[in-house]
Amino acid sequence: MPLIDRVALTQFAKQILTRAGMEPDKAETTAAVLVEGDMIGHDTHGVGLLNWYVEALEDGSLAKSGSYEVVNDRGAAFVWDGKSLPGAWLLTKAIEQACERVGDHGVVTGAIRNCHHTCALSAFMRQVTERGLIVQLSVSHPAASRVAPYGGTKPLLTPNPMAAGFPTSKDPILIDVSASITTTTMTQNLAKAGKRFPEAWAFTAAGEPTDDPREVTERAGTMMPLGGRLKGHKGFGLGLIVELLGQGLSGKGRANAPPGVFSQSAFIQVIDPGFFAGLDAFTAQSDFLATACRSNPPAPWNNGPVRMPGDSAARRRRAALEEGVPVGDMAWAKLRHHAEILGLPIPDVVA
């Protein structure tokens, strides 16, 4: 797996997007978020997505230029129509606006409809937690169906990722999970490779547990909600929260989304601890909780100490800054191919 300098890789990704027609400011932000995804270990949502993004720019499903439409804005709450613009750019802009306003309101909440792909949600967290603020993000795709409601057999919901970032005096606590056991990307990748899930993470179309991802991708099966067959009502409930916050508050969801059109709905919230007991009081609690969790005696099956959500991301990020950003062999081959077609110089491999 080649290692590429972060600055060089970000510039390379930006050049690919701008050559494909994306406006420079949107390409710069999108490239930065994709590279951040690779840096923190979310390689399924890193620069490997550029091939799809270029295709989407070519077929028009990803808008190349323009701006969002302000549907409603009350200061502490706002709604945008994303107009199929890059999700990385839209979320970044929304987070920036929320951070600018939270000093006046304490809590700022936004909803965006008609986003294109929003990348790895945890890639947006650090820009907020480094300011001593709390952030929550969640995303759904109202035109897609991957997960049946608990007890059902027909796909209806999507995995519906949700993320939250909390400041500490050191590395932030970063939580990024889905309401389903597995993700769409993992399911598709395993199916293409002819591999199986580690356990029964899906249902057949008849509602029987299965470890075969092709039951989902080829035979109308569904991905299991978080909690699986016995406790899947919990993941089902979380999935409903994500859908209703993003789709319900933005006014665009399953009730009125055009079928088959890639268009995500997002929910954003930034909280200033200063409007509550204060940042110092908050980090006293977050530091204590993080230390208490990490020092908890590890279980026999756990290879190492207890980790907090975000520990692995922080470790990977520091390594990427020092040694270079890891890019998968297949993704790097595709990027090199794009560079040759577009006449772009290929960044040097650090290692």
Contacts in CASP RR format, 6 or more apart in sequence:
PFRMAT RR
TARGET T0000
AUTHOR 0000-0000-0000
METHOD contacts of the structure
MODEL  1
MPLIDRVALTQFAKQILTRAGMEPDKAETTAAVLVEGDMIGHDTHGVGLL
NWYVEALEDGSLAKSGSYEVVNDRGAAFVWDGKSLPGAWLLTKAIEQACE
RVGDHGVVTGAIRNCHHTCALSAFMRQVTERGLIVQLSVSHPAASRVAPY
GGTKPLLTPNPMAAGFPTSKDPILIDVSASITTTTMTQNLAKAGKRFPEA
WAFTAAGEPTDDPREVTERAGTMMPLGGRLKGHKGFGLGLIVELLGQGLS
GKGRANAPPGVFSQSAFIQVIDPGFFAGLDAFTAQSDFLATACRSNPPAP
WNNGPVRMPGDSAARRRRAALEEGVPVGDMAWAKLRHHAEILGLPIPDVV
A
1 326 0 8 1.000
1 327 0 8 1.000
1 328 0 8 1.000
1 329 0 8 1.000
2 326 0 8 1.000
2 327 0 8 1.000
2 328 0 8 1.000
2 329 0 8 1.000
2 332 0 8 1.000
2 349 0 8 1.000
2 350 0 8 1.000
2 351 0 8 1.000
3 323 0 8 1.000
3 324 0 8 1.000
3 325 0 8 1.000
3 326 0 8 1.000
3 327 0 8 1.000
3 349 0 8 1.000
3 350 0 8 1.000
3 351 0 8 1.000
4 12 0 8 1.000
4 324 0 8 1.000
4 325 0 8 1.000
4 327 0 8 1.000
4 347 0 8 1.000
4 348 0 8 1.000
4 349 0 8 1.000
4 350 0 8 1.000
5 324 0 8 1.000
5 325 0 8 1.000
5 347 0 8 1.000
5 348 0 8 1.000
5 350 0 8 1.000
6 35 0 8 1.000
6 39 0 8 1.000
6 320 0 8 1.000
6 321 0 8 1.000
6 324 0 8 1.000
6 325 0 8 1.000
8 347 0 8 1.000
8 348 0 8 1.000
9 35 0 8 1.000
9 38 0 8 1.000
9 47 0 8 1.000
9 325 0 8 1.000
9 327 0 8 1.000
9 347 0 8 1.000
10 31 0 8 1.000
10 32 0 8 1.000
10 35 0 8 1.000
11 31 0 8 1.000
11 347 0 8 1.000
12 31 0 8 1.000
12 335 0 8 1.000
12 339 0 8 1.000
12 344 0 8 1.000
12 346 0 8 1.000
12 347 0 8 1.000
13 27 0 8 1.000
13 30 0 8 1.000
13 31 0 8 1.000
13 34 0 8 1.000
13 35 0 8 1.000
13 47 0 8 1.000
13 50 0 8 1.000
13 335 0 8 1.000
14 24 0 8 1.000
14 27 0 8 1.000
14 28 0 8 1.000
14 30 0 8 1.000
14 31 0 8 1.000
15 342 0 8 1.000
15 344 0 8 1.000
16 50 0 8 1.000
16 54 0 8 1.000
16 335 0 8 1.000
16 338 0 8 1.000
16 339 0 8 1.000
16 342 0 8 1.000
16 344 0 8 1.000
17 26 0 8 1.000
17 27 0 8 1.000
17 30 0 8 1.000
17 31 0 8 1.000
17 50 0 8 1.000
17 53 0 8 1.000
17 54 0 8 1.000
17 57 0 8 1.000
18 24 0 8 1.000
18 27 0 8 1.000
19 342 0 8 1.000
19 343 0 8 1.000
19 344 0 8 1.000
20 53 0 8 1.000
20 54 0 8 1.000
20 57 0 8 1.000
20 58 0 8 1.000
20 64 0 8 1.000
20 342 0 8 1.000
21 57 0 8 1.000
21 64 0 8 1.000
21 65 0 8 1.000
22 30 0 8 1.000
22 57 0 8 1.000
22 62 0 8 1.000
22 64 0 8 1.000
22 65 0 8 1.000
22 86 0 8 1.000
23 64 0 8 1.000
23 65 0 8 1.000
23 66 0 8 1.000
25 89 0 8 1.000
26 65 0 8 1.000
26 85 0 8 1.000
26 86 0 8 1.000
26 89 0 8 1.000
29 86 0 8 1.000
29 88 0 8 1.000
29 89 0 8 1.000
29 92 0 8 1.000
30 53 0 8 1.000
30 86 0 8 1.000
30 87 0 8 1.000
30 88 0 8 1.000
30 89 0 8 1.000
30 119 0 8 1.000
31 47 0 8 1.000
32 88 0 8 1.000
33 88 0 8 1.000
33 91 0 8 1.000
33 92 0 8 1.000
33 119 0 8 1.000
33 120 0 8 1.000
33 123 0 8 1.000
33 124 0 8 1.000
34 45 0 8 1.000
34 46 0 8 1.000
34 47 0 8 1.000
34 48 0 8 1.000
34 49 0 8 1.000
34 50 0 8 1.000
34 88 0 8 1.000
34 119 0 8 1.000
34 123 0 8 1.000
35 46 0 8 1.000
35 47 0 8 1.000
35 325 0 8 1.000
36 120 0 8 1.000
36 123 0 8 1.000
36 126 0 8 1.000
37 43 0 8 1.000
37 45 0 8 1.000
37 46 0 8 1.000
37 119 0 8 1.000
37 120 0 8 1.000
37 122 0 8 1.000
37 123 0 8 1.000
38 46 0 8 1.000
38 47 0 8 1.000
38 320 0 8 1.000
38 325 0 8 1.000
38 326 0 8 1.000
38 327 0 8 1.000
39 316 0 8 1.000
39 317 0 8 1.000
39 320 0 8 1.000
39 321 0 8 1.000
39 325 0 8 1.000
40 120 0 8 1.000
40 122 0 8 1.000
40 123 0 8 1.000
40 310 0 8 1.000
40 313 0 8 1.000
40 314 0 8 1.000
40 316 0 8 1.000
40 317 0 8 1.000
41 312 0 8 1.000
41 313 0 8 1.000
41 316 0 8 1.000
41 326 0 8 1.000
42 120 0 8 1.000
42 122 0 8 1.000
42 123 0 8 1.000
42 176 0 8 1.000
43 326 0 8 1.000
43 327 0 8 1.000
43 328 0 8 1.000
43 331 0 8 1.000
44 183 0 8 1.000
44 185 0 8 1.000
44 186 0 8 1.000
44 189 0 8 1.000
45 119 0 8 1.000
45 120 0 8 1.000
45 123 0 8 1.000
45 185 0 8 1.000
46 119 0 8 1.000
46 120 0 8 1.000
46 331 0 8 1.000
47 327 0 8 1.000
47 331 0 8 1.000
47 335 0 8 1.000
48 327 0 8 1.000
48 328 0 8 1.000
48 331 0 8 1.000
48 334 0 8 1.000
48 335 0 8 1.000
49 117 0 8 1.000
49 119 0 8 1.000
50 334 0 8 1.000
50 335 0 8 1.000
50 338 0 8 1.000
51 334 0 8 1.000
51 335 0 8 1.000
51 338 0 8 1.000
52 117 0 8 1.000
53 62 0 8 1.000
53 86 0 8 1.000
53 117 0 8 1.000
54 338 0 8 1.000
56 62 0 8 1.000
56 116 0 8 1.000
56 117 0 8 1.000
56 262 0 8 1.000
57 64 0 8 1.000
60 84 0 8 1.000
61 84 0 8 1.000
61 116 0 8 1.000
61 261 0 8 1.000
61 262 0 8 1.000
62 84 0 8 1.000
62 85 0 8 1.000
62 86 0 8 1.000
62 116 0 8 1.000
62 117 0 8 1.000
63 83 0 8 1.000
63 84 0 8 1.000
63 85 0 8 1.000
63 86 0 8 1.000
63 116 0 8 1.000
66 83 0 8 1.000
66 85 0 8 1.000
67 83 0 8 1.000
67 85 0 8 1.000
68 80 0 8 1.000
68 81 0 8 1.000
68 82 0 8 1.000
68 83 0 8 1.000
68 85 0 8 1.000
68 90 0 8 1.000
68 93 0 8 1.000
68 112 0 8 1.000
69 80 0 8 1.000
69 81 0 8 1.000
69 82 0 8 1.000
69 83 0 8 1.000
70 78 0 8 1.000
70 79 0 8 1.000
70 80 0 8 1.000
71 79 0 8 1.000
71 80 0 8 1.000
71 81 0 8 1.000
71 113 0 8 1.000
71 250 0 8 1.000
72 78 0 8 1.000
72 79 0 8 1.000
73 79 0 8 1.000
75 101 0 8 1.000
75 105 0 8 1.000
75 108 0 8 1.000
76 101 0 8 1.000
76 105 0 8 1.000
76 106 0 8 1.000
76 107 0 8 1.000
76 108 0 8 1.000
76 109 0 8 1.000
77 108 0 8 1.000
77 109 0 8 1.000
77 110 0 8 1.000
78 94 0 8 1.000
78 97 0 8 1.000
78 108 0 8 1.000
78 109 0 8 1.000
78 110 0 8 1.000
78 111 0 8 1.000
79 110 0 8 1.000
79 111 0 8 1.000
79 112 0 8 1.000
79 113 0 8 1.000
79 249 0 8 1.000
79 250 0 8 1.000
79 251 0 8 1.000
80 90 0 8 1.000
80 94 0 8 1.000
80 110 0 8 1.000
80 111 0 8 1.000
80 112 0 8 1.000
80 113 0 8 1.000
80 250 0 8 1.000
81 112 0 8 1.000
81 113 0 8 1.000
81 114 0 8 1.000
81 252 0 8 1.000
82 90 0 8 1.000
82 112 0 8 1.000
82 113 0 8 1.000
82 114 0 8 1.000
82 115 0 8 1.000
83 114 0 8 1.000
84 114 0 8 1.000
84 115 0 8 1.000
84 116 0 8 1.000
84 263 0 8 1.000
85 115 0 8 1.000
85 116 0 8 1.000
86 116 0 8 1.000
86 117 0 8 1.000
87 115 0 8 1.000
87 116 0 8 1.000
87 117 0 8 1.000
87 118 0 8 1.000
87 119 0 8 1.000
87 264 0 8 1.000
87 266 0 8 1.000
88 117 0 8 1.000
88 118 0 8 1.000
88 119 0 8 1.000
90 112 0 8 1.000
90 115 0 8 1.000
90 118 0 8 1.000
90 266 0 8 1.000
91 112 0 8 1.000
91 115 0 8 1.000
91 118 0 8 1.000
91 119 0 8 1.000
91 124 0 8 1.000
91 137 0 8 1.000
91 266 0 8 1.000
91 268 0 8 1.000
92 124 0 8 1.000
92 127 0 8 1.000
94 110 0 8 1.000
94 112 0 8 1.000
94 266 0 8 1.000
94 268 0 8 1.000
95 124 0 8 1.000
95 127 0 8 1.000
95 128 0 8 1.000
95 135 0 8 1.000
95 268 0 8 1.000
95 270 0 8 1.000
97 108 0 8 1.000
98 108 0 8 1.000
98 109 0 8 1.000
98 110 0 8 1.000
98 268 0 8 1.000
98 269 0 8 1.000
98 270 0 8 1.000
99 108 0 8 1.000
99 127 0 8 1.000
99 128 0 8 1.000
99 131 0 8 1.000
99 133 0 8 1.000
99 270 0 8 1.000
101 108 0 8 1.000
102 108 0 8 1.000
102 133 0 8 1.000
102 270 0 8 1.000
102 271 0 8 1.000
102 272 0 8 1.000
103 272 0 8 1.000
103 275 0 8 1.000
106 271 0 8 1.000
106 272 0 8 1.000
106 274 0 8 1.000
106 275 0 8 1.000
107 269 0 8 1.000
107 270 0 8 1.000
107 271 0 8 1.000
107 272 0 8 1.000
107 275 0 8 1.000
108 269 0 8 1.000
108 270 0 8 1.000
109 249 0 8 1.000
109 267 0 8 1.000
109 268 0 8 1.000
109 269 0 8 1.000
110 249 0 8 1.000
110 267 0 8 1.000
110 268 0 8 1.000
110 269 0 8 1.000
111 245 0 8 1.000
111 246 0 8 1.000
111 248 0 8 1.000
111 249 0 8 1.000
111 250 0 8 1.000
111 251 0 8 1.000
111 265 0 8 1.000
111 266 0 8 1.000
111 267 0 8 1.000
111 268 0 8 1.000
112 246 0 8 1.000
112 250 0 8 1.000
112 265 0 8 1.000
112 266 0 8 1.000
112 268 0 8 1.000
113 246 0 8 1.000
113 247 0 8 1.000
113 250 0 8 1.000
113 251 0 8 1.000
113 252 0 8 1.000
113 253 0 8 1.000
113 263 0 8 1.000
113 265 0 8 1.000
114 252 0 8 1.000
114 263 0 8 1.000
114 265 0 8 1.000
115 139 0 8 1.000
115 263 0 8 1.000
115 264 0 8 1.000
115 265 0 8 1.000
115 266 0 8 1.000
116 262 0 8 1.000
116 263 0 8 1.000
116 264 0 8 1.000
117 262 0 8 1.000
117 264 0 8 1.000
118 139 0 8 1.000
118 264 0 8 1.000
118 266 0 8 1.000
120 176 0 8 1.000
121 137 0 8 1.000
121 138 0 8 1.000
121 139 0 8 1.000
121 161 0 8 1.000
121 162 0 8 1.000
121 163 0 8 1.000
121 176 0 8 1.000
122 163 0 8 1.000
122 174 0 8 1.000
122 175 0 8 1.000
122 176 0 8 1.000
122 310 0 8 1.000
122 313 0 8 1.000
124 135 0 8 1.000
124 137 0 8 1.000
124 163 0 8 1.000
125 135 0 8 1.000
125 137 0 8 1.000
125 163 0 8 1.000
125 164 0 8 1.000
125 165 0 8 1.000
125 172 0 8 1.000
125 174 0 8 1.000
125 176 0 8 1.000
126 172 0 8 1.000
126 174 0 8 1.000
128 134 0 8 1.000
128 135 0 8 1.000
128 165 0 8 1.000
128 270 0 8 1.000
129 135 0 8 1.000
129 165 0 8 1.000
129 166 0 8 1.000
129 167 0 8 1.000
129 172 0 8 1.000
129 174 0 8 1.000
130 167 0 8 1.000
130 172 0 8 1.000
132 167 0 8 1.000
132 273 0 8 1.000
132 279 0 8 1.000
133 167 0 8 1.000
133 270 0 8 1.000
133 271 0 8 1.000
133 272 0 8 1.000
133 273 0 8 1.000
134 164 0 8 1.000
134 165 0 8 1.000
134 166 0 8 1.000
134 167 0 8 1.000
134 270 0 8 1.000
134 271 0 8 1.000
134 272 0 8 1.000
134 273 0 8 1.000
134 282 0 8 1.000
135 163 0 8 1.000
135 164 0 8 1.000
135 165 0 8 1.000
135 268 0 8 1.000
135 269 0 8 1.000
135 270 0 8 1.000
135 271 0 8 1.000
136 162 0 8 1.000
136 163 0 8 1.000
136 164 0 8 1.000
136 165 0 8 1.000
136 267 0 8 1.000
136 268 0 8 1.000
136 269 0 8 1.000
136 271 0 8 1.000
137 162 0 8 1.000
137 163 0 8 1.000
137 164 0 8 1.000
137 266 0 8 1.000
137 267 0 8 1.000
137 268 0 8 1.000
137 269 0 8 1.000
138 160 0 8 1.000
138 161 0 8 1.000
138 162 0 8 1.000
138 163 0 8 1.000
138 241 0 8 1.000
138 242 0 8 1.000
138 245 0 8 1.000
138 246 0 8 1.000
138 266 0 8 1.000
138 267 0 8 1.000
139 160 0 8 1.000
139 161 0 8 1.000
139 242 0 8 1.000
139 246 0 8 1.000
139 264 0 8 1.000
139 265 0 8 1.000
139 266 0 8 1.000
139 267 0 8 1.000
140 157 0 8 1.000
140 158 0 8 1.000
140 160 0 8 1.000
140 239 0 8 1.000
140 242 0 8 1.000
140 243 0 8 1.000
140 246 0 8 1.000
140 247 0 8 1.000
140 264 0 8 1.000
140 265 0 8 1.000
141 158 0 8 1.000
141 262 0 8 1.000
141 263 0 8 1.000
141 264 0 8 1.000
141 265 0 8 1.000
142 243 0 8 1.000
142 247 0 8 1.000
142 252 0 8 1.000
142 253 0 8 1.000
142 254 0 8 1.000
142 257 0 8 1.000
142 263 0 8 1.000
142 265 0 8 1.000
143 257 0 8 1.000
143 258 0 8 1.000
143 259 0 8 1.000
143 260 0 8 1.000
143 261 0 8 1.000
143 262 0 8 1.000
143 263 0 8 1.000
144 158 0 8 1.000
144 260 0 8 1.000
144 262 0 8 1.000
145 154 0 8 1.000
145 155 0 8 1.000
145 156 0 8 1.000
145 157 0 8 1.000
145 158 0 8 1.000
146 155 0 8 1.000
146 157 0 8 1.000
146 158 0 8 1.000
146 159 0 8 1.000
146 180 0 8 1.000
146 184 0 8 1.000
146 187 0 8 1.000
146 216 0 8 1.000
146 222 0 8 1.000
146 223 0 8 1.000
147 155 0 8 1.000
147 156 0 8 1.000
147 157 0 8 1.000
147 158 0 8 1.000
147 159 0 8 1.000
147 160 0 8 1.000
147 179 0 8 1.000
147 180 0 8 1.000
147 222 0 8 1.000
147 223 0 8 1.000
147 224 0 8 1.000
147 225 0 8 1.000
147 239 0 8 1.000
148 154 0 8 1.000
148 155 0 8 1.000
148 156 0 8 1.000
148 157 0 8 1.000
148 203 0 8 1.000
148 222 0 8 1.000
149 156 0 8 1.000
149 157 0 8 1.000
149 236 0 8 1.000
150 225 0 8 1.000
150 232 0 8 1.000
150 233 0 8 1.000
150 235 0 8 1.000
150 236 0 8 1.000
150 237 0 8 1.000
152 207 0 8 1.000
153 203 0 8 1.000
153 205 0 8 1.000
153 206 0 8 1.000
153 207 0 8 1.000
153 221 0 8 1.000
153 222 0 8 1.000
154 222 0 8 1.000
155 220 0 8 1.000
155 221 0 8 1.000
155 222 0 8 1.000
155 223 0 8 1.000
156 254 0 8 1.000
157 179 0 8 1.000
157 236 0 8 1.000
157 239 0 8 1.000
157 240 0 8 1.000
157 243 0 8 1.000
158 184 0 8 1.000
159 178 0 8 1.000
159 179 0 8 1.000
159 180 0 8 1.000
159 182 0 8 1.000
159 183 0 8 1.000
159 184 0 8 1.000
159 223 0 8 1.000
160 178 0 8 1.000
160 179 0 8 1.000
160 180 0 8 1.000
160 238 0 8 1.000
160 239 0 8 1.000
160 242 0 8 1.000
160 243 0 8 1.000
161 176 0 8 1.000
161 177 0 8 1.000
161 178 0 8 1.000
161 179 0 8 1.000
161 183 0 8 1.000
161 242 0 8 1.000
162 176 0 8 1.000
162 177 0 8 1.000
162 178 0 8 1.000
162 179 0 8 1.000
162 238 0 8 1.000
162 241 0 8 1.000
162 242 0 8 1.000
163 174 0 8 1.000
163 175 0 8 1.000
163 176 0 8 1.000
163 177 0 8 1.000
164 174 0 8 1.000
164 175 0 8 1.000
165 172 0 8 1.000
165 173 0 8 1.000
165 174 0 8 1.000
165 175 0 8 1.000
166 172 0 8 1.000
166 173 0 8 1.000
166 286 0 8 1.000
167 273 0 8 1.000
167 279 0 8 1.000
167 282 0 8 1.000
167 283 0 8 1.000
167 286 0 8 1.000
168 283 0 8 1.000
168 286 0 8 1.000
168 287 0 8 1.000
168 290 0 8 1.000
169 283 0 8 1.000
169 287 0 8 1.000
170 287 0 8 1.000
170 290 0 8 1.000
171 308 0 8 1.000
171 310 0 8 1.000
171 311 0 8 1.000
171 314 0 8 1.000
172 310 0 8 1.000
172 314 0 8 1.000
173 286 0 8 1.000
173 290 0 8 1.000
173 308 0 8 1.000
173 309 0 8 1.000
173 310 0 8 1.000
174 309 0 8 1.000
174 310 0 8 1.000
174 313 0 8 1.000
175 309 0 8 1.000
175 310 0 8 1.000
176 309 0 8 1.000
177 226 0 8 1.000
178 226 0 8 1.000
179 225 0 8 1.000
179 226 0 8 1.000
179 235 0 8 1.000
179 236 0 8 1.000
179 237 0 8 1.000
179 238 0 8 1.000
179 239 0 8 1.000
179 242 0 8 1.000
180 223 0 8 1.000
180 224 0 8 1.000
180 225 0 8 1.000
180 226 0 8 1.000
180 235 0 8 1.000
181 201 0 8 1.000
181 223 0 8 1.000
181 224 0 8 1.000
181 225 0 8 1.000
181 226 0 8 1.000
181 227 0 8 1.000
181 228 0 8 1.000
182 197 0 8 1.000
182 201 0 8 1.000
182 202 0 8 1.000
182 223 0 8 1.000
182 224 0 8 1.000
184 223 0 8 1.000
186 213 0 8 1.000
187 202 0 8 1.000
187 213 0 8 1.000
187 216 0 8 1.000
187 217 0 8 1.000
187 223 0 8 1.000
188 213 0 8 1.000
188 217 0 8 1.000
190 196 0 8 1.000
190 197 0 8 1.000
190 213 0 8 1.000
191 213 0 8 1.000
191 214 0 8 1.000
191 216 0 8 1.000
191 217 0 8 1.000
191 218 0 8 1.000
194 214 0 8 1.000
195 213 0 8 1.000
196 211 0 8 1.000
196 212 0 8 1.000
196 213 0 8 1.000
197 211 0 8 1.000
197 212 0 8 1.000
197 213 0 8 1.000
198 211 0 8 1.000
199 211 0 8 1.000
200 209 0 8 1.000
200 210 0 8 1.000
200 211 0 8 1.000
200 224 0 8 1.000
200 229 0 8 1.000
201 211 0 8 1.000
201 223 0 8 1.000
201 224 0 8 1.000
201 228 0 8 1.000
202 209 0 8 1.000
202 210 0 8 1.000
202 211 0 8 1.000
202 212 0 8 1.000
202 213 0 8 1.000
202 215 0 8 1.000
202 216 0 8 1.000
202 221 0 8 1.000
202 222 0 8 1.000
202 223 0 8 1.000
202 224 0 8 1.000
203 209 0 8 1.000
203 210 0 8 1.000
203 215 0 8 1.000
203 221 0 8 1.000
203 222 0 8 1.000
203 223 0 8 1.000
203 224 0 8 1.000
203 229 0 8 1.000
204 210 0 8 1.000
204 215 0 8 1.000
204 219 0 8 1.000
204 221 0 8 1.000
205 215 0 8 1.000
205 219 0 8 1.000
205 220 0 8 1.000
205 221 0 8 1.000
205 222 0 8 1.000
207 221 0 8 1.000
207 222 0 8 1.000
209 224 0 8 1.000
209 229 0 8 1.000
215 221 0 8 1.000
216 222 0 8 1.000
216 223 0 8 1.000
224 232 0 8 1.000
225 232 0 8 1.000
225 233 0 8 1.000
225 234 0 8 1.000
225 235 0 8 1.000
225 236 0 8 1.000
225 237 0 8 1.000
225 238 0 8 1.000
225 239 0 8 1.000
226 232 0 8 1.000
226 234 0 8 1.000
226 235 0 8 1.000
226 238 0 8 1.000
227 234 0 8 1.000
227 235 0 8 1.000
242 267 0 8 1.000
243 253 0 8 1.000
243 254 0 8 1.000
243 265 0 8 1.000
245 267 0 8 1.000
246 265 0 8 1.000
246 266 0 8 1.000
246 267 0 8 1.000
247 253 0 8 1.000
247 254 0 8 1.000
247 257 0 8 1.000
247 265 0 8 1.000
248 265 0 8 1.000
249 267 0 8 1.000
250 265 0 8 1.000
250 266 0 8 1.000
250 267 0 8 1.000
252 263 0 8 1.000
252 265 0 8 1.000
253 265 0 8 1.000
257 263 0 8 1.000
273 279 0 8 1.000
273 281 0 8 1.000
273 282 0 8 1.000
274 282 0 8 1.000
276 282 0 8 1.000
290 308 0 8 1.000
293 306 0 8 1.000
293 308 0 8 1.000
294 305 0 8 1.000
294 306 0 8 1.000
294 307 0 8 1.000
294 308 0 8 1.000
294 311 0 8 1.000
295 305 0 8 1.000
295 306 0 8 1.000
296 306 0 8 1.000
298 304 0 8 1.000
298 305 0 8 1.000
298 306 0 8 1.000
320 326 0 8 1.000
323 350 0 8 1.000
323 351 0 8 1.000
324 350 0 8 1.000
324 351 0 8 1.000
327 335 0 8 1.000
335 346 0 8 1.000
336 346 0 8 1.000
338 344 0 8 1.000
339 345 0 8 1.000
339 346 0 8 1.000
END
